[in-house]
Amino acid sequence: MKYQVLKSCVINRTPVKAGSIVDVTGDEERTLMSLGRIAPYDEPKVENRSVGLEESEEQPKRRGRPKKAD
């Protein structure tokens, strides 16, 4: 499982800086979690935010000036 390193430490005999993402397993995982050195990492979800393109689901909203009343 992937974890985010909260504080710089040594994992698998390798120094790791805070903020990096690593794979940790076994006893080392439980030890580092209990010490507060690592936290579970969730991949960010990618969403399509395009509007008006061929592959987009939404179409742009029409905006215009309201017609003048006579």
Backbone as XML, in Angstrom:
<?xml version="1.0"?>
<chain id="A" units="angstrom">
  <residue number="1" name="MET">
    <atom name="N" x="0.845" y="-1.178" z="0.000"/>
    <atom name="CA" x="0.000" y="0.000" z="0.000"/>
    <atom name="C" x="0.890" y="1.241" z="0.000"/>
  </residue>
  <residue number="2" name="LYS">
    <atom name="N" x="0.403" y="2.300" z="-0.614"/>
    <atom name="CA" x="1.186" y="3.532" z="-0.702"/>
    <atom name="C" x="0.921" y="4.413" z="0.515"/>
  </residue>
  <residue number="3" name="TYR">
    <atom name="N" x="1.988" y="5.042" z="0.987"/>
    <atom name="CA" x="1.917" y="5.939" z="2.137"/>
    <atom name="C" x="2.642" y="7.230" z="1.815"/>
  </residue>
  <residue number="4" name="GLN">
    <atom name="N" x="2.178" y="8.317" z="2.422"/>
    <atom name="CA" x="2.845" y="9.606" z="2.296"/>
    <atom name="C" x="3.689" y="9.809" z="3.543"/>
  </residue>
  <residue number="5" name="VAL">
    <atom name="N" x="4.928" y="10.205" z="3.370"/>
    <atom name="CA" x="5.844" y="10.414" z="4.485"/>
    <atom name="C" x="5.574" y="11.787" z="5.076"/>
  </residue>
  <residue number="6" name="LEU">
    <atom name="N" x="5.240" y="11.820" z="6.369"/>
    <atom name="CA" x="4.940" y="13.082" z="7.045"/>
    <atom name="C" x="6.188" y="13.735" z="7.623"/>
  </residue>
  <residue number="7" name="LYS">
    <atom name="N" x="7.105" y="12.915" z="8.131"/>
    <atom name="CA" x="8.366" y="13.408" z="8.696"/>
    <atom name="C" x="9.500" y="12.603" z="8.080"/>
  </residue>
  <residue number="8" name="SER">
    <atom name="N" x="10.614" y="13.247" z="7.798"/>
    <atom name="CA" x="11.762" y="12.552" z="7.216"/>
    <atom name="C" x="12.196" y="11.417" z="8.128"/>
  </residue>
  <residue number="9" name="CYS">
    <atom name="N" x="12.477" y="10.248" z="7.538"/>
    <atom name="CA" x="12.878" y="9.076" z="8.320"/>
    <atom name="C" x="13.596" y="8.092" z="7.410"/>
  </residue>
  <residue number="10" name="VAL">
    <atom name="N" x="13.964" y="6.942" z="7.968"/>
    <atom name="CA" x="14.633" y="5.886" z="7.216"/>
    <atom name="C" x="13.646" y="4.743" z="7.035"/>
  </residue>
  <residue number="11" name="ILE">
    <atom name="N" x="13.382" y="4.362" z="5.777"/>
    <atom name="CA" x="12.469" y="3.268" z="5.461"/>
    <atom name="C" x="13.228" y="2.280" z="4.589"/>
  </residue>
  <residue number="12" name="ASN">
    <atom name="N" x="13.239" y="1.008" z="4.998"/>
    <atom name="CA" x="13.972" y="-0.048" z="4.286"/>
    <atom name="C" x="15.442" y="0.328" z="4.106"/>
  </residue>
  <residue number="13" name="ARG">
    <atom name="N" x="16.028" y="0.882" z="5.146"/>
    <atom name="CA" x="17.441" y="1.291" z="5.167"/>
    <atom name="C" x="17.767" y="2.353" z="4.118"/>
  </residue>
  <residue number="14" name="THR">
    <atom name="N" x="16.771" y="3.164" z="3.777"/>
    <atom name="CA" x="16.958" y="4.247" z="2.810"/>
    <atom name="C" x="16.377" y="5.523" z="3.393"/>
  </residue>
  <residue number="15" name="PRO">
    <atom name="N" x="17.128" y="6.628" z="3.421"/>
    <atom name="CA" x="16.558" y="7.881" z="3.916"/>
    <atom name="C" x="15.475" y="8.409" z="2.963"/>
  </residue>
  <residue number="16" name="VAL">
    <atom name="N" x="14.351" y="8.837" z="3.555"/>
    <atom name="CA" x="13.224" y="9.320" z="2.769"/>
    <atom name="C" x="12.833" y="10.690" z="3.292"/>
  </residue>
  <residue number="17" name="LYS">
    <atom name="N" x="12.610" y="11.648" z="2.380"/>
    <atom name="CA" x="12.240" y="13.009" z="2.774"/>
    <atom name="C" x="10.742" y="13.118" z="2.999"/>
  </residue>
  <residue number="18" name="ALA">
    <atom name="N" x="10.350" y="14.075" z="3.801"/>
    <atom name="CA" x="8.933" y="14.340" z="4.067"/>
    <atom name="C" x="8.244" y="14.773" z="2.785"/>
  </residue>
  <residue number="19" name="GLY">
    <atom name="N" x="7.030" y="14.282" z="2.564"/>
    <atom name="CA" x="6.251" y="14.643" z="1.390"/>
    <atom name="C" x="6.330" y="13.641" z="0.261"/>
  </residue>
  <residue number="20" name="SER">
    <atom name="N" x="7.243" y="12.680" z="0.336"/>
    <atom name="CA" x="7.346" y="11.698" z="-0.738"/>
    <atom name="C" x="6.371" y="10.542" z="-0.516"/>
  </residue>
  <residue number="21" name="ILE">
    <atom name="N" x="6.090" y="9.800" z="-1.590"/>
    <atom name="CA" x="5.158" y="8.683" z="-1.567"/>
    <atom name="C" x="5.968" y="7.395" z="-1.684"/>
  </residue>
  <residue number="22" name="VAL">
    <atom name="N" x="5.728" y="6.446" z="-0.747"/>
    <atom name="CA" x="6.492" y="5.198" z="-0.731"/>
    <atom name="C" x="5.572" y="4.005" z="-0.504"/>
  </residue>
  <residue number="23" name="ASP">
    <atom name="N" x="6.082" y="2.812" z="-0.862"/>
    <atom name="CA" x="5.407" y="1.552" z="-0.565"/>
    <atom name="C" x="6.059" y="0.956" z="0.674"/>
  </residue>
  <residue number="24" name="VAL">
    <atom name="N" x="5.257" y="0.648" z="1.691"/>
    <atom name="CA" x="5.770" y="0.087" z="2.935"/>
    <atom name="C" x="4.915" y="-1.119" z="3.290"/>
  </residue>
  <residue number="25" name="THR">
    <atom name="N" x="5.558" y="-2.202" z="3.757"/>
    <atom name="CA" x="4.823" y="-3.393" z="4.165"/>
    <atom name="C" x="5.399" y="-3.959" z="5.457"/>
  </residue>
  <residue number="26" name="GLY">
    <atom name="N" x="4.623" y="-4.813" z="6.108"/>
    <atom name="CA" x="5.101" y="-5.563" z="7.264"/>
    <atom name="C" x="5.133" y="-4.775" z="8.555"/>
  </residue>
  <residue number="27" name="ASP">
    <atom name="N" x="6.072" y="-5.165" z="9.429"/>
    <atom name="CA" x="6.197" y="-4.564" z="10.758"/>
    <atom name="C" x="6.596" y="-3.095" z="10.688"/>
  </residue>
  <residue number="28" name="GLU">
    <atom name="N" x="7.396" y="-2.765" z="9.697"/>
    <atom name="CA" x="7.845" y="-1.373" z="9.546"/>
    <atom name="C" x="6.648" y="-0.443" z="9.309"/>
  </residue>
  <residue number="29" name="GLU">
    <atom name="N" x="5.656" y="-0.940" z="8.577"/>
    <atom name="CA" x="4.444" y="-0.160" z="8.311"/>
    <atom name="C" x="3.726" y="0.189" z="9.613"/>
  </residue>
  <residue number="30" name="ARG">
    <atom name="N" x="3.508" y="-0.812" z="10.454"/>
    <atom name="CA" x="2.811" y="-0.579" z="11.729"/>
    <atom name="C" x="3.606" y="0.336" z="12.652"/>
  </residue>
  <residue number="31" name="THR">
    <atom name="N" x="4.908" y="0.155" z="12.679"/>
    <atom name="CA" x="5.767" y="0.968" z="13.540"/>
    <atom name="C" x="5.739" y="2.437" z="13.121"/>
  </residue>
  <residue number="32" name="LEU">
    <atom name="N" x="5.911" y="2.694" z="11.828"/>
    <atom name="CA" x="5.931" y="4.069" z="11.337"/>
    <atom name="C" x="4.559" y="4.744" z="11.473"/>
  </residue>
  <residue number="33" name="MET">
    <atom name="N" x="3.476" y="3.972" z="11.294"/>
    <atom name="CA" x="2.128" y="4.531" z="11.478"/>
    <atom name="C" x="1.905" y="4.917" z="12.936"/>
  </residue>
  <residue number="34" name="SER">
    <atom name="N" x="2.340" y="4.071" z="13.871"/>
    <atom name="CA" x="2.134" y="4.371" z="15.290"/>
    <atom name="C" x="2.983" y="5.557" z="15.751"/>
  </residue>
  <residue number="35" name="LEU">
    <atom name="N" x="4.135" y="5.767" z="15.116"/>
    <atom name="CA" x="4.989" y="6.900" z="15.458"/>
    <atom name="C" x="4.538" y="8.191" z="14.777"/>
  </residue>
  <residue number="36" name="GLY">
    <atom name="N" x="3.620" y="8.090" z="13.821"/>
    <atom name="CA" x="3.133" y="9.272" z="13.116"/>
    <atom name="C" x="4.067" y="9.750" z="12.030"/>
  </residue>
  <residue number="37" name="ARG">
    <atom name="N" x="4.878" y="8.855" z="11.504"/>
    <atom name="CA" x="5.817" y="9.224" z="10.443"/>
    <atom name="C" x="5.213" y="9.105" z="9.049"/>
  </residue>
  <residue number="38" name="ILE">
    <atom name="N" x="4.240" y="8.193" z="8.867"/>
    <atom name="CA" x="3.611" y="8.009" z="7.570"/>
    <atom name="C" x="2.093" y="8.019" z="7.723"/>
  </residue>
  <residue number="39" name="ALA">
    <atom name="N" x="1.385" y="8.285" z="6.618"/>
    <atom name="CA" x="-0.079" y="8.280" z="6.584"/>
    <atom name="C" x="-0.521" y="7.658" z="5.263"/>
  </residue>
  <residue number="40" name="PRO">
    <atom name="N" x="-1.667" y="6.975" z="5.241"/>
    <atom name="CA" x="-2.143" y="6.385" z="3.983"/>
    <atom name="C" x="-2.321" y="7.455" z="2.907"/>
  </residue>
  <residue number="41" name="TYR">
    <atom name="N" x="-1.994" y="7.093" z="1.664"/>
    <atom name="CA" x="-2.066" y="8.030" z="0.540"/>
    <atom name="C" x="-3.144" y="7.569" z="-0.423"/>
  </residue>
  <residue number="42" name="ASP">
    <atom name="N" x="-4.074" y="8.466" z="-0.756"/>
    <atom name="CA" x="-5.107" y="8.191" z="-1.739"/>
    <atom name="C" x="-4.776" y="8.933" z="-3.015"/>
  </residue>
  <residue number="43" name="GLU">
    <atom name="N" x="-4.853" y="8.237" z="-4.139"/>
    <atom name="CA" x="-4.603" y="8.859" z="-5.433"/>
    <atom name="C" x="-5.660" y="9.928" z="-5.700"/>
  </residue>
  <residue number="44" name="PRO">
    <atom name="N" x="-5.277" y="11.096" z="-6.182"/>
    <atom name="CA" x="-6.287" y="12.104" z="-6.519"/>
    <atom name="C" x="-7.138" y="11.646" z="-7.697"/>
  </residue>
  <residue number="45" name="LYS">
    <atom name="N" x="-8.414" y="11.936" z="-7.639"/>
    <atom name="CA" x="-9.319" y="11.549" z="-8.708"/>
    <atom name="C" x="-9.267" y="12.590" z="-9.825"/>
  </residue>
  <residue number="46" name="VAL">
    <atom name="N" x="-9.205" y="12.128" z="-11.056"/>
    <atom name="CA" x="-9.138" y="13.006" z="-12.220"/>
    <atom name="C" x="-10.541" y="13.139" z="-12.791"/>
  </residue>
  <residue number="47" name="GLU">
    <atom name="N" x="-10.974" y="14.366" z="-12.979"/>
    <atom name="CA" x="-12.285" y="14.583" z="-13.563"/>
    <atom name="C" x="-12.167" y="15.490" z="-14.779"/>
  </residue>
  <residue number="48" name="ASN">
    <atom name="N" x="-13.060" y="15.296" z="-15.729"/>
    <atom name="CA" x="-13.062" y="16.080" z="-16.958"/>
    <atom name="C" x="-13.821" y="17.373" z="-16.697"/>
  </residue>
  <residue number="49" name="ARG">
    <atom name="N" x="-13.122" y="18.506" z="-16.729"/>
    <atom name="CA" x="-13.745" y="19.796" z="-16.449"/>
    <atom name="C" x="-13.965" y="20.617" z="-17.712"/>
  </residue>
  <residue number="50" name="SER">
    <atom name="N" x="-13.734" y="20.030" z="-18.879"/>
    <atom name="CA" x="-13.884" y="20.776" z="-20.124"/>
    <atom name="C" x="-15.351" y="21.031" z="-20.427"/>
  </residue>
  <residue number="51" name="VAL">
    <atom name="N" x="-15.627" y="22.174" z="-21.008"/>
    <atom name="CA" x="-16.987" y="22.538" z="-21.401"/>
    <atom name="C" x="-16.941" y="22.984" z="-22.855"/>
  </residue>
  <residue number="52" name="GLY">
    <atom name="N" x="-17.790" y="22.382" z="-23.684"/>
    <atom name="CA" x="-17.891" y="22.798" z="-25.070"/>
    <atom name="C" x="-17.017" y="22.035" z="-26.036"/>
  </residue>
  <residue number="53" name="LEU">
    <atom name="N" x="-16.168" y="21.150" z="-25.562"/>
    <atom name="CA" x="-15.362" y="20.353" z="-26.474"/>
    <atom name="C" x="-16.163" y="19.138" z="-26.938"/>
  </residue>
  <residue number="54" name="GLU">
    <atom name="N" x="-15.694" y="18.475" z="-27.976"/>
    <atom name="CA" x="-16.420" y="17.334" z="-28.520"/>
    <atom name="C" x="-16.568" y="16.210" z="-27.500"/>
  </residue>
  <residue number="55" name="GLU">
    <atom name="N" x="-15.535" y="15.937" z="-26.705"/>
    <atom name="CA" x="-15.604" y="14.836" z="-25.754"/>
    <atom name="C" x="-16.219" y="15.231" z="-24.409"/>
  </residue>
  <residue number="56" name="SER">
    <atom name="N" x="-16.584" y="16.480" z="-24.223"/>
    <atom name="CA" x="-17.174" y="16.909" z="-22.951"/>
    <atom name="C" x="-18.664" y="16.612" z="-22.920"/>
  </residue>
  <residue number="57" name="GLU">
    <atom name="N" x="-19.179" y="16.443" z="-21.717"/>
    <atom name="CA" x="-20.587" y="16.130" z="-21.526"/>
    <atom name="C" x="-21.450" y="17.386" z="-21.511"/>
  </residue>
  <residue number="58" name="GLU">
    <atom name="N" x="-20.918" y="18.473" z="-21.012"/>
    <atom name="CA" x="-21.684" y="19.713" z="-20.902"/>
    <atom name="C" x="-21.462" y="20.600" z="-22.122"/>
  </residue>
  <residue number="59" name="GLN">
    <atom name="N" x="-22.430" y="21.407" z="-22.413"/>
    <atom name="CA" x="-22.318" y="22.411" z="-23.458"/>
    <atom name="C" x="-22.259" y="23.783" z="-22.789"/>
  </residue>
  <residue number="60" name="PRO">
    <atom name="N" x="-21.603" y="24.754" z="-23.412"/>
    <atom name="CA" x="-21.485" y="26.068" z="-22.781"/>
    <atom name="C" x="-22.851" y="26.738" z="-22.655"/>
  </residue>
  <residue number="61" name="LYS">
    <atom name="N" x="-22.987" y="27.540" z="-21.607"/>
    <atom name="CA" x="-24.228" y="28.276" z="-21.391"/>
    <atom name="C" x="-24.216" y="29.512" z="-22.282"/>
  </residue>
  <residue number="62" name="ARG">
    <atom name="N" x="-25.335" y="29.766" z="-22.913"/>
    <atom name="CA" x="-25.453" y="30.947" z="-23.758"/>
    <atom name="C" x="-25.751" y="32.143" z="-22.883"/>
  </residue>
  <residue number="63" name="ARG">
    <atom name="N" x="-24.959" y="33.171" z="-23.046"/>
    <atom name="CA" x="-25.186" y="34.405" z="-22.294"/>
    <atom name="C" x="-25.303" y="35.536" z="-23.283"/>
  </residue>
  <residue number="64" name="GLY">
    <atom name="N" x="-26.242" y="36.351" z="-23.058"/>
    <atom name="CA" x="-26.411" y="37.460" z="-23.981"/>
    <atom name="C" x="-27.173" y="38.574" z="-23.315"/>
  </residue>
  <residue number="65" name="ARG">
    <atom name="N" x="-27.279" y="39.639" z="-24.020"/>
    <atom name="CA" x="-27.992" y="40.794" z="-23.501"/>
    <atom name="C" x="-29.490" y="40.541" z="-23.674"/>
  </residue>
  <residue number="66" name="PRO">
    <atom name="N" x="-30.291" y="40.843" z="-22.657"/>
    <atom name="CA" x="-31.733" y="40.679" z="-22.801"/>
    <atom name="C" x="-32.286" y="41.692" z="-23.815"/>
  </residue>
  <residue number="67" name="LYS">
    <atom name="N" x="-33.329" y="41.296" z="-24.503"/>
    <atom name="CA" x="-33.931" y="42.192" z="-25.492"/>
    <atom name="C" x="-34.626" y="43.352" z="-24.814"/>
  </residue>
  <residue number="68" name="LYS">
    <atom name="N" x="-34.546" y="44.534" z="-25.476"/>
    <atom name="CA" x="-35.151" y="45.734" z="-24.925"/>
    <atom name="C" x="-36.671" y="45.667" z="-25.091"/>
  </residue>
  <residue number="69" name="ALA">
    <atom name="N" x="-37.370" y="46.108" z="-24.061"/>
    <atom name="CA" x="-38.824" y="46.155" z="-24.136"/>
    <atom name="C" x="-39.225" y="47.511" z="-24.703"/>
  </residue>
  <residue number="70" name="ASP">
    <atom name="N" x="-40.138" y="47.519" z="-25.651"/>
    <atom name="CA" x="-40.585" y="48.778" z="-26.260"/>
    <atom name="C" x="-41.665" y="49.433" z="-25.462"/>
  </residue>
</chain>
